[in-house]
Amino acid sequence: MVAVMSIIVLSSMPPLTKHIDVAGLALAAHRFVWLALLLLLVLVATGRRITLRGLQLGWLPGLLFAGNIALFYTAVKLTTVANATVLGAIQPVLSLLLVGPLFGEKVRRSEIAITVVAIAGVVIVVYGSSITPVWSPRGDVLAFLATLLWTAYLVVAKRARSELTAIELQTVLTLVAAVLIVPVALVSGQSVAVPRADWWWLALLVVVPGAGHTLVNWAHGHTPLVLVSMLFLLNPVVATGLAALFLGESVNGFQIAGMLLVLGSLGVLMVRLHRSRERIVT
């Protein structure tokens, strides 16, 4: 349930990113700086602190997280929310290829088949987002690279989560990301000025997806990586719905059919994984 909630929360990120009138790298820098400060306050308030071991485990997730967010924010600015998120549908496939040797999580052929069906649903959702989409080759390439970094991030974050609490891991990796992205954003020449009307939206972008990433890290300690990865197929579906609601993107029959296909596939997978885990326990 926490994993599902985290994905739904994270789905707000693409529409918020699209709405805020700040360039991609500059927006990523803002998000990391403000979120790092917020997480540090939470860490101190809960009696925890950053340790050397935490830095050793968290620097690589932070590096991958920084690259993922910077690339994805830039991709969203170049293309539509739907186009920027569709390439994320390949992430579960990449995770399925990794989880076996890395974590010993058994992947069955039926789960791979369900993944293919769910990805087909995502493709239908994106196709339905616009009959004549504005295609950006550069945006698609950046979104694809962001997906590769996100896949690697999920793997290393799951490893780090075995020794760190969710809040400790999220604080360390966010600090690392801020240290890396802020200089890059300044050198890029992008303006870091935020329009007055967008400060509230920036606050939402910092707090809401930040909470989502923390929930994902918490779920890593209790949920198979295969399931966490599969649930990210909800991201394009929910993001498309939010974009339609707040950015005026249309919703048609193709999108509705695709959403039902994705949700149905995820429901079947969750039931199968739950039953298999019950058999293991008993």
Secondary structure, DSSP 8 states (H G I E B T S, - for coil): -HHHHHHHHHTTHHHHHHHS-S-HHHHHHHHHHHHHHHHHHHHHHTT----HHHHHHHHHHHHHHHHHHHHHHHHHHHS-HHHHHHGGGGHHHHHHHHHHHHH-----HHHHHHHHHHHHHHHHHHHHH-SS----HHHHHHHHHHHHHHHHHHHHHHHHHTTS-HHHHHHHHHHHHHHHHHHHHHHHT------GGGHHHHHHHHHHHHHHHHHHHHHHTTS-HHHHHHHTTHHHHHHHHHHHHHS-----HHHHHHHHHHHHHHHHHHHHHHHHHHHHH-
